[in-house]
């Protein structure tokens, strides 16, 4: 399998994947900014989500560079990009599982203290293991040009290395397989626990079952717990399929549709998290809308104040006639 043909990456594939990278970058950035800006959001689960977003942001940047360049050799920037994406992508797997473990202990085991005590270990593992793997791969010259066999233009494991399959496993795939199993199991257990607790509580407090707000929040949390592992698997499965096709030597791994889905799946994680935990979270979404509206109103009042204070020869009635239509137009926008 060392001698392979390069997978063609077409312009339309580049455009779609670059757009995915940009969305993921700004989605991750929005998660980080909301955490920094709103003090009451600085909970431990949100903090873990910020660490995941840092990994996703770094992945988006490195993949963006790789898709723009479409490497064709083991150049210095190819190796650098491959190292950064390897570290960030592997770290993203670890932080995704770490969040699930934290929520499981916090909710199912009902032990916030025990969950908080794990955060230090999450840091050591989620940053330390990917860093050690990346340094080892670099030291042994395993990172480099892979002919887009299991990538989309960017560099990863050198396809010419005799043990490239082993290093593909170590630098990502084995952790991806573990996440495929761990995430559904943990979130299913959390959902079961929440449903049992809600059923037991509503038996003594029937008002909870009839409260529209309580029911709405419960349903939303239930949907998110269902969607988290599903979205992760839906995004990552295309990369896994291409890896398995590489092992079997099948030419189907070069299929343009599969290649495009692989590119989107590897780069869209930050955007997916932003949609789930910012845009689909009413309390945060309403704050962002209010923030944007306030800025729009501030600009409106500022411009109106300037126009009113500007010396001119208009009479008061003339000034009112000139400013009213603009005010109405701004308010409608």
KAWO-V77909 format. One record per pair of residues at least 24 apart in sequence whose C-alpha atoms are under 10 Angstrom apart, sorted by the first residue. I is the first residue (numbers start at 1). J is the second residue. Records with the same first field share a line. If there is no record, write none. Layout:
I->J  J
//
This chain:
1->159  160  161  162  164  165  246  247  248  249
2->146  158  159  160  161  162  163  164
3->147  159  160
4->146  147  148  149  159  160  246  249
5->146  147  148  149  251  254
6->72  145  146  147  148  149  153  254
7->146  147  148  149  150  151  152  153  251  253  254  255  256  259
8->70  147  148  149  152  153  254  255  256  259
9->67  70  148  151  152  153  254  256  259  260
10->152  153  256  259  260
12->260
13->67  152  256  257  259  260  261  263  264
14->64  67  68  70  152  153  260  263
15->67  68
16->260  261  263  264
17->63  64  67  68  152  260  261  262  263  264  265  266  267  268
18->60  61  63  64  65  66  67  68  263  264  267
19->64  264  267  268
20->60  63  64  263  264  265  266  267  268  269  270  271
21->56  57  59  60  61  62  63  64  65  67  263  264  266  267  268  269  270  271
22->57  60  61  64  267  268  270  271
23->57  60  267  268  269  270  271  272  274
24->53  56  57  58  59  60  61  264  267  268  269  270  271  272  273  274
25->53  54  56  57  58  59  60  61  64  267  268  269  270  271
26->57  60  270  271  274
27->53  56  57  268  269  270  271  272  273  274  275  278  279
28->52  53  54  55  56  57  58  60  269  270  271  272  273  274
29->53  54  56  57  270  271  274
30->270  271  274  278  279
31->270  271  273  274  275  277  278  279
32->57  274
34->278  284  287  288
38->284  287
41->284
44->99  102  103  112  115  116  119
45->98  99  100  102  103  106  115  116  119
46->99  277
47->99  119
48->95  96  98  99  102  119  122  123
49->95  96  98  99  273  274  277
50->95
51->91  92  95  96  123  126  127
52->88  89  91  92  93  94  95  96  98  99  126  269  270  273
53->92  95  96  269  270  271  273  274
54->88  91  92  270
55->84  85  87  88  89  90  91  92  93  94  95  126  127  270
56->85  88  89  91  92  93  266  267  268  269  270  271  273
57->88  89  92  267  269  270  271
58->84  85  87  88  89  92  270
59->84  85  86  87  88  89  90  91  92  266  267  268  269  270
60->85  88  89  266  267  268  269  270  271
61->85  88  267
62->86  88  89  154  155  267
63->89  151  152  153  154  155  263  266  267
64->153  154  267
65->153  154
66->151  152  153  154  155  156
67->151  152  153  154  155  263
68->153  154
69->153  154  155
70->145  147  148  152  153  154  155
71->144  145  146  147  148  152  153  154  155
72->144  145  146  147  148  153  154  155
73->144  145  146  147  155  158
74->143  144  145  146  155  158
75->144  145  155
76->144
77->144  155
78->143  144  145  154  155  156
79->138  141  142  143  144  145  154  155  156  157  158
80->138  143  144  155  156
81->143  144  154  155  156
82->134  138  142  143  144  145  146  154  155  156  157  158
83->131  133  134  135  137  138  142  143  144  155  156  157  171
84->131  134  155  156
85->134  154  155  156  171
86->130  131  133  134  137  143  155  156  157  168  171  172
87->126  127  128  129  130  131  132  133  134  135  171  172
88->126  127  130  131  134
89->130  171  172  176  266  267
90->126  127  129  130  131  133  134  170  171  172  173  174  175  176
91->123  125  126  127  128  129  130  131  172  175
92->126  127  130  172  175  176  269  270
93->126  130  172  173  175  176  177  178  179  180  232
94->122  123  125  126  127  129  130  175  176  178  179
95->122  123  125  126  127
96->126  179  183  228  229  232
97->122  126  175  178  179  180  182  183  186  229
98->122  123  125  126  183
99->183
100->179  182  183  184  185  186  187  190  225  228  229
101->182  183  186  187
102->186
103->186  187  190
104->186  187  188  189  190  191  193
105->186  190
106->190
107->189  190  191  193  194
108->186  189  190  191  192  193  194  197
109->190  193
129->171
130->170  171  172
133->167  170  171  172
134->170  171
136->171
137->167  170  171
142->167  168  171
143->167  168  171
148->253  254  259
149->242  243  245  246  253  254  259
150->238  239  240  241  242  243  244  245  246  253  254  259  262  263
151->239  242  243  259  262  263  266
152->239  259  260  261  262  263  264  266
153->263
154->263
165->243  246  247
168->243
169->243
173->239  240  243
176->232  233  236  237  239  240
177->233  236  237  240
179->229  232  233
180->229  230  232  233  236  237
181->229  233
182->229
183->228  229  230  232  233
184->225  226  227  228  229  230  232  233
185->229
186->225  229
187->222  224  225  226  227  228  229
188->225  226  229
190->222  225
191->221  222  223  225  226
192->222
194->218  221  222
195->222
217->282
220->280  281  282
221->281
224->276  277  280  281
227->276
228->272  273  276
231->265  269  272  273  276
232->265  269  272  273
233->265
234->261  265
235->261  262  263  264  265  266  267  268  269  272
236->261  262  263  264  265  266  267  268  269
237->261  262  265  266
238->262  263  264  265  266
239->263  264  265  266
296->330  331  333
297->330  331
299->330
300->326  327  330  331
301->327
303->327
//
